[in-house]
Amino acid sequence: MMQLIEDDLTHPDTRALIRYHLSEMEGTSPPESRHALDLSGLTGSNVTVYSLWQDQRLCGLGALKALDEHTGEIKSMRTAPAFLRQGVARQLLTHLIAQATRRGYTQVSLETGAHPYFEPAHRLYAAFGFVECPPFAHYTADSNSRFMTCYL
């Protein structure tokens, strides 16, 4: 049984997964196209991080960032390598969308990479009703980024 918690980012495994996430982005996206939040960005007052655990093992994490009172952004979705293709991202995304709904958001958006490496993420987001959209918030058009949004 997996347990989902609001994460305070102090557990060493959580910090290690964030470092892993950032290192993976270094290998897949040029510097100007990397929008993953580091630890300091994830501790911002407008960001809530959730992690999924099984038997005290970190399965994955994801964050919900408030953009304004009606709009949120999905950030830092990452499944731990040992838990790939076990439904972790689906559980996290389900929870993030439920949290966005509870907050009264009418829309959640995200930025992800545009390269084939990101195809599994594209399929997951599309399965949840996300559709491509123009850049939002502080983002600008970038051939290495895909912007998606979901209306709640």
C-alpha positions in Angstrom: 0.0 0.0 0.0 1.4 3.4 -1.0 1.0 6.4 1.3 0.8 10.0 -0.1 2.0 12.8 2.1 2.6 16.5 2.0 6.4 16.6 2.0 8.5 19.1 4.0 11.5 18.2 1.8 13.7 17.3 4.8 14.0 13.5 4.2 17.3 12.6 2.5 15.5 10.4 0.0 13.3 13.3 -1.1 16.3 15.5 -1.5 18.1 12.8 -3.4 15.1 12.4 -5.8 15.1 16.1 -6.4 18.8 16.0 -7.3 18.2 13.1 -9.6 15.4 15.0 -11.3 17.6 18.0 -11.9 20.4 15.8 -13.2 18.1 14.1 -15.6 16.9 17.5 -16.9 20.6 18.4 -17.5 20.9 15.4 -19.8 17.7 16.0 -21.7 17.3 19.7 -22.1 19.6 22.7 -22.8 20.1 25.1 -19.9 17.8 27.8 -21.2 15.0 25.2 -21.5 15.2 23.7 -18.0 12.4 24.9 -15.8 12.6 22.3 -13.0 12.6 23.8 -9.5 15.5 23.1 -7.2 15.1 22.6 -3.5 14.9 26.4 -2.8 12.2 26.8 -5.5 10.2 23.9 -4.1 10.2 25.4 -0.6 8.5 28.6 -1.8 5.3 29.7 -0.1 3.3 29.2 -3.2 4.5 25.6 -3.8 3.2 22.4 -2.1 5.2 19.2 -2.7 3.6 15.7 -2.3 5.5 12.5 -2.1 4.4 8.9 -2.4 5.9 6.2 -0.2 5.7 2.4 0.0 7.3 0.6 3.0 9.4 3.6 3.8 10.7 3.8 0.2 10.1 7.0 -1.8 8.2 6.1 -5.0 7.9 9.6 -6.4 7.0 13.2 -6.0 5.1 16.1 -7.6 4.3 19.7 -6.7 1.5 22.1 -7.1 2.4 25.8 -7.6 -0.1 28.5 -7.1 0.0 31.0 -10.1 -3.0 33.0 -9.0 -6.3 32.3 -7.1 -7.7 30.4 -10.1 -4.7 28.7 -11.7 -2.1 26.2 -10.6 1.0 24.7 -12.2 2.2 21.1 -12.0 5.9 21.0 -11.1 8.6 18.5 -10.4 6.8 15.3 -11.4 9.3 12.5 -10.9 9.0 8.8 -10.3 11.9 7.0 -8.5 13.6 4.7 -10.9 12.7 1.6 -8.9 9.0 2.4 -9.2 8.7 3.2 -12.9 5.6 1.9 -14.7 3.9 1.0 -11.4 1.3 3.8 -11.5 3.2 6.3 -9.3 2.9 9.3 -11.7 -0.8 8.5 -12.2 -1.4 8.5 -8.4 0.5 11.7 -8.0 -1.2 13.5 -10.8 -4.6 12.4 -9.6 -3.8 13.9 -6.2 -2.4 17.1 -7.6 -5.5 17.6 -9.7 -7.7 16.9 -6.7 -5.8 19.4 -4.6 -6.1 22.0 -7.4 -9.9 21.4 -7.4 -10.0 21.7 -3.6 -8.2 25.1 -3.8 -10.8 26.3 -6.3 -8.6 26.4 -9.3 -10.3 26.3 -12.6 -7.1 25.4 -14.6 -3.8 23.7 -14.1 -1.0 24.0 -16.5 2.5 22.6 -16.9 5.6 22.8 -18.9 7.5 19.7 -20.0 10.1 18.8 -22.5 9.3 18.4 -26.2 11.8 15.6 -27.0 10.9 11.9 -27.4 12.3 11.3 -23.9 9.2 13.0 -22.6 6.7 11.0 -24.6 5.5 8.9 -21.6 4.8 12.2 -19.7 2.9 13.6 -22.7 0.7 10.5 -22.9 0.0 10.6 -19.1 -1.0 14.3 -19.2 -3.2 13.8 -22.3 -4.9 10.9 -20.6 -5.9 13.3 -17.8 -7.3 15.8 -20.2 -4.3 18.1 -20.6 -4.1 19.7 -24.1 -1.4 21.7 -25.6 -1.5 25.5 -25.0 0.6 28.6 -25.6 3.3 29.5 -23.0 1.8 30.7 -19.7 2.9 32.6 -16.7 6.6 33.6 -17.1 7.4 31.1 -19.9 8.2 32.0 -23.5 7.9 30.0 -26.7 10.7 27.4 -26.8 11.1 24.5 -29.3 12.4 22.4 -26.4 9.2 22.9 -24.3 5.7 21.6 -24.5 3.0 23.6 -22.7 -0.2 21.9 -21.6 -3.2 22.8 -19.6 -6.3 21.2 -18.2 -9.6 22.9 -17.3 -11.1 21.7 -14.1 
